[in-house]
Amino acid sequence: MTGPTLTWAAHHRLIILEGCDGVGKSTLARRIAHMHGHRILHSGVSPEGTDLVIHYTHAIQALEHSVMDRSFISELVYGPLFRGHTRISTDDAINLCHQLVKRGGLLVHLTAPPHTIAARLHNRDGTHPKTEHLQAIVHAYQAVFSTFARAGIPVTTQETT
């Protein structure tokens, strides 16, 4: 998937890249934008009170030739781990994924071993979470994407090491 041309990217209206901080989402998004002209959208933490279903439904319906660097899926991982709850249900996330696929979108799960992610984060800013935290995040993403696969959502998984 991360070959020199990334030709697969040209065939999707909207690409959602998801995975742990430091896994390579931004790097891959920049490569896709450079090679195929996709617009990059960085989705950070939405303000409390934002209806994530409405926000991402509009994005999925409106965006063309774009790559999202993170999305609602991160809320299913980081919300429970760091706030003790998520602001979007699994069923709502599954419905959003089905909307994405119906519109010709692609869901990409980027993954790497925790020690690789730790090294990247350390190189980026000199710090990184404890290995146990990174393992929890990586496992939580695996669980979320397994749930999506069981719901019939095509998930492309890419190892970034």
Rosetta blueprint (number, residue, H / E / L):
1 M L
2 T L
3 G L
4 P L
5 T L
6 L L
7 T H
8 W H
9 A H
10 A H
11 H H
12 H L
13 R L
14 L E
15 I E
16 I E
17 L E
18 E E
19 G L
20 C L
21 D L
22 G L
23 V L
24 G L
25 K H
26 S H
27 T H
28 L H
29 A H
30 R H
31 R H
32 I H
33 A H
34 H H
35 M H
36 H H
37 G L
38 H L
39 R E
40 I E
41 L E
42 H E
43 S L
44 G L
45 V L
46 S L
47 P L
48 E L
49 G L
50 T L
51 D L
52 L H
53 V H
54 I H
55 H H
56 Y H
57 T H
58 H H
59 A H
60 I H
61 Q H
62 A H
63 L L
64 E L
65 H L
66 S E
67 V E
68 M E
69 D E
70 R L
71 S L
72 F H
73 I H
74 S H
75 E H
76 L H
77 V H
78 Y H
79 G H
80 P H
81 L H
82 F H
83 R H
84 G L
85 H L
86 T L
87 R L
88 I L
89 S L
90 T H
91 D H
92 D H
93 A H
94 I H
95 N H
96 L H
97 C H
98 H H
99 Q H
100 L H
101 V H
102 K H
103 R L
104 G L
105 G L
106 L E
107 L E
108 V E
109 H E
110 L E
111 T E
112 A L
113 P L
114 P H
115 H H
116 T H
117 I H
118 A H
119 A H
120 R H
121 L H
122 H H
123 N H
124 R H
125 D H
126 G L
127 T L
128 H L
129 P L
130 K L
131 T H
132 E H
133 H H
134 L H
135 Q H
136 A H
137 I H
138 V H
139 H H
140 A H
141 Y H
142 Q H
143 A H
144 V H
145 F H
146 S H
147 T H
148 F H
149 A H
150 R H
151 A L
152 G L
153 I L
154 P L
155 V L
156 T E
157 T E
158 Q E
159 E E
160 T L
161 T L
